[in-house]
Amino acid sequence: MVKQFLLSLKNFQKERNYLYELTLKQNLTLAYLKKIANFSSFSLESLENAYIIRRANIISRDNSLKKYLIIDKGLKDSIMVNFPVLTHQGVVGKVIACSDEISVIETFYSPYFRISAKVQRNGYLTCVGCKGDILYLDYLDDKCDIKENDTIVSTEIGGIFPEGLKIGVVKKIEKKENGVFNVILEPAVNLFAINDVYLLQKRVSKIKKDELELLLKQLELKLPEIKFIK
């Protein structure tokens, strides 16, 4: 009975991980669809193949249990610094250090973490930071149109995160006498309730040798000694 129970538990975990990854892929596709909604054509293949998704287990945390996470994937697993990290619910953070077998993730609770963001409802650009374990919106002017329960999502500014991934929801808005807004966020992801995360590796299109030769010829440059991957 014990063996059957352990086997059932293992199968359940595999199924859960599969469903989480499927949800994540759907969220990525949805984010890209929203981004290109104003264009006349797009490639579904580019949506499906934009990122390689790698799952990793959280094996350790810092003393706060939420500012820095250690995962069981590293350079041997093709993990690199600045890989975006998330769950099926939304953004967690980014990779800031790697060894061969483990990596360190800086989460949105780190006082050094900043992410370009926007209000999903109207596209108003802002930035998410953290101070005293509280997420807030920065770079707001007196004309900003932000309401409670607005969803805040990522942008591609900065070149790390895909556009449209959920960061959090506006929980509280305070307007001070000098006109400055203080906007508090409720994070999309509860970091105390997760045991694993997903890392996104952007697929890079390989440059064809003949295309590069033509480009360099146009620029009147000589072909450098570059080894091309077939």
C-alpha positions as CSV (number, residue, x, y, z in Angstrom):
1,M,0.0,0.0,0.0
2,V,2.9,2.4,0.8
3,K,4.5,1.7,-2.6
4,Q,1.2,2.3,-4.3
5,F,0.7,5.6,-2.4
6,L,4.2,6.8,-3.2
7,L,3.7,5.9,-6.9
8,S,0.4,7.7,-7.0
9,L,1.9,10.8,-5.3
10,K,4.8,10.8,-7.9
11,N,2.3,10.6,-10.8
12,F,0.3,13.4,-9.2
13,Q,3.3,15.6,-9.0
14,K,4.2,14.9,-12.7
15,E,0.7,15.7,-13.7
16,R,0.7,18.9,-11.7
17,N,4.0,20.0,-13.2
18,Y,2.6,19.3,-16.7
19,L,-0.5,21.4,-16.0
20,Y,1.5,24.3,-14.6
21,E,3.8,24.3,-17.6
22,L,0.8,24.1,-20.0
23,T,-0.8,27.1,-18.2
24,L,2.5,29.0,-18.4
25,K,2.7,28.4,-22.2
26,Q,-0.9,29.6,-22.6
27,N,-0.1,32.7,-20.6
28,L,2.9,33.4,-22.8
29,T,0.8,32.9,-25.9
30,L,-1.9,35.2,-24.6
31,A,0.7,37.8,-23.8
32,Y,2.0,37.8,-27.3
33,L,-1.5,37.8,-28.8
34,K,-2.3,40.9,-26.9
35,K,0.9,42.5,-28.0
36,I,0.3,41.9,-31.7
37,A,-3.5,42.4,-31.7
38,N,-3.1,45.6,-33.7
39,F,-1.1,43.9,-36.5
40,S,-2.6,42.3,-39.5
41,S,-0.6,39.1,-39.5
42,F,1.4,37.0,-37.1
43,S,3.0,33.5,-36.9
44,L,1.6,31.0,-34.4
45,E,4.9,29.2,-34.8
46,S,6.7,32.2,-33.4
47,L,4.5,32.2,-30.4
48,E,5.1,28.6,-29.6
49,N,8.8,28.7,-30.2
50,A,9.7,32.1,-28.7
51,Y,11.0,30.6,-25.5
52,I,12.5,27.4,-24.1
53,I,10.8,26.7,-20.7
54,R,12.9,25.0,-18.0
55,R,11.5,23.9,-14.7
56,A,13.6,24.0,-11.5
57,N,13.0,23.1,-7.9
58,I,13.7,25.6,-5.1
59,I,16.2,24.0,-2.8
60,S,17.0,26.9,-0.5
61,R,16.1,30.5,0.5
62,D,17.6,33.5,2.2
63,N,16.7,34.3,5.8
64,S,13.6,36.3,4.7
65,L,12.5,33.2,2.7
66,K,11.4,35.4,-0.2
67,K,14.1,37.8,-1.4
68,Y,16.5,35.2,-2.9
69,L,15.8,31.7,-4.0
70,I,18.3,28.9,-4.8
71,I,17.3,26.4,-7.5
72,D,18.7,23.1,-8.6
73,K,19.6,24.1,-12.1
74,G,22.8,25.9,-13.3
75,L,25.2,26.3,-16.1
76,K,25.1,22.6,-16.9
77,D,21.4,23.0,-17.6
78,S,22.0,26.1,-19.9
79,I,20.8,28.5,-17.2
80,M,22.3,31.9,-17.5
81,V,22.2,35.3,-15.6
82,N,19.1,37.5,-16.4
83,F,16.9,34.6,-17.3
84,P,13.3,35.6,-16.3
85,V,11.7,33.4,-13.6
86,L,8.0,32.9,-13.1
87,T,5.2,30.5,-12.2
88,H,1.9,29.9,-14.0
89,Q,0.6,32.8,-11.9
90,G,3.1,35.4,-12.8
91,V,6.5,37.0,-12.4
92,V,8.9,35.8,-9.7
93,G,12.2,37.4,-10.5
94,K,15.4,36.8,-12.5
95,V,18.5,34.8,-12.3
96,I,21.5,36.8,-10.9
97,A,24.2,34.2,-10.4
98,C,24.9,30.7,-11.7
99,S,27.3,27.8,-10.8
100,D,27.4,24.5,-12.6
101,E,24.5,22.9,-10.7
102,I,22.7,25.7,-8.9
103,S,21.5,29.3,-9.5
104,V,20.4,32.3,-7.4
105,I,17.1,34.0,-8.2
106,E,16.5,37.6,-7.1
107,T,12.8,38.0,-6.5
108,F,10.5,41.0,-6.7
109,Y,10.9,41.4,-2.9
110,S,14.6,42.3,-3.2
111,P,15.1,46.1,-2.7
112,Y,17.4,46.0,-5.7
113,F,14.9,44.4,-8.1
114,R,13.2,46.7,-10.6
115,I,11.0,45.7,-13.5
116,S,9.5,47.8,-16.3
117,A,5.7,47.5,-16.2
118,K,2.5,49.0,-17.4
119,V,-1.2,49.1,-16.5
120,Q,-2.9,46.5,-18.5
121,R,-6.1,48.5,-18.8
122,N,-4.6,51.5,-20.5
123,G,-1.0,50.8,-21.2
124,Y,0.3,53.5,-18.8
125,L,4.1,52.8,-18.4
126,T,5.5,52.6,-14.9
127,C,8.1,50.6,-12.9
128,V,7.7,48.1,-10.1
129,G,10.0,48.2,-7.1
130,C,10.1,47.0,-3.5
131,K,10.7,48.9,-0.2
132,G,10.2,47.4,3.2
133,D,8.7,44.2,1.6
134,I,6.0,46.2,0.0
135,L,5.7,46.4,-3.8
136,Y,5.0,49.8,-5.3
137,L,4.7,51.7,-8.6
138,D,7.3,54.3,-9.5
139,Y,7.6,57.1,-12.1
140,L,4.0,58.2,-11.7
141,D,2.9,61.7,-12.6
142,D,-0.2,63.7,-11.6
143,K,-1.9,62.7,-14.8
144,C,-1.6,58.9,-14.3
145,D,-4.8,56.9,-14.7
146,I,-4.5,54.1,-12.1
147,K,-7.4,52.6,-10.2
148,E,-7.6,50.0,-7.4
149,N,-7.7,46.4,-8.8
150,D,-5.9,47.4,-11.9
151,T,-3.7,44.6,-13.2
152,I,0.0,45.4,-13.6
153,V,2.0,43.5,-16.3
154,S,5.5,43.3,-17.5
155,T,6.9,45.1,-20.6
156,E,9.8,44.2,-22.9
157,I,11.7,47.4,-21.9
158,G,15.0,46.2,-20.4
159,G,15.1,43.2,-22.6
160,I,14.6,40.6,-19.9
161,F,10.9,39.8,-19.4
162,P,8.3,39.1,-22.1
163,E,5.6,41.6,-22.4
164,G,2.2,41.0,-20.7
165,L,3.1,38.7,-17.8
166,K,1.2,39.5,-14.6
167,I,3.2,41.1,-11.8
168,G,0.4,42.1,-9.4
169,V,-2.8,44.0,-8.8
170,V,-3.2,47.5,-7.4
171,K,-4.2,47.2,-3.8
172,K,-4.0,50.7,-2.4
173,I,-3.6,54.3,-3.9
174,E,-2.6,57.2,-1.8
175,K,-2.2,60.8,-3.2
176,K,0.0,63.0,-1.1
177,E,-0.3,66.8,-0.8
178,N,2.5,67.4,-3.2
179,G,0.6,65.4,-5.9
180,V,2.9,62.4,-5.6
181,F,1.1,59.0,-5.9
182,N,1.9,56.1,-3.6
183,V,0.5,52.9,-5.3
184,I,0.8,49.6,-3.4
185,L,0.6,46.3,-5.2
186,E,-0.6,42.8,-4.2
187,P,1.9,40.4,-5.9
188,A,0.5,37.9,-8.3
189,V,2.7,35.1,-6.9
190,N,2.8,34.1,-3.2
191,L,6.4,33.2,-2.8
192,F,5.8,31.3,0.4
193,A,3.5,28.9,-1.4
194,I,5.8,27.8,-4.3
195,N,8.3,24.9,-4.4
196,D,9.4,25.2,-8.0
197,V,9.6,27.8,-10.8
198,Y,10.0,28.1,-14.5
199,L,12.9,29.8,-16.3
200,L,12.6,31.3,-19.8
201,Q,15.4,31.0,-22.3
202,K,14.7,33.1,-25.4
203,R,15.3,31.3,-28.7
204,V,17.8,33.2,-30.8
205,S,17.6,33.0,-34.6
206,K,20.8,31.8,-36.1
207,I,22.4,34.2,-38.6
208,K,22.9,32.7,-42.0
209,K,26.4,33.2,-43.4
210,D,25.3,34.5,-46.8
211,E,23.0,37.1,-45.2
212,L,25.9,38.3,-43.0
213,E,28.2,38.4,-46.0
214,L,25.7,40.5,-47.9
215,L,25.2,42.9,-45.0
216,L,29.0,43.4,-44.4
217,K,29.5,43.9,-48.2
218,Q,26.9,46.7,-48.1
219,L,28.8,48.2,-45.2
220,E,32.1,47.8,-47.1
221,L,33.4,45.6,-44.3
222,K,35.4,42.3,-44.6
223,L,33.9,39.1,-43.3
224,P,35.3,38.5,-39.8
225,E,36.5,35.1,-38.7
226,I,33.3,33.8,-37.3
227,K,32.4,30.1,-36.7
228,F,28.9,29.5,-37.9
229,I,26.6,26.8,-36.4
230,K,24.9,24.8,-39.1
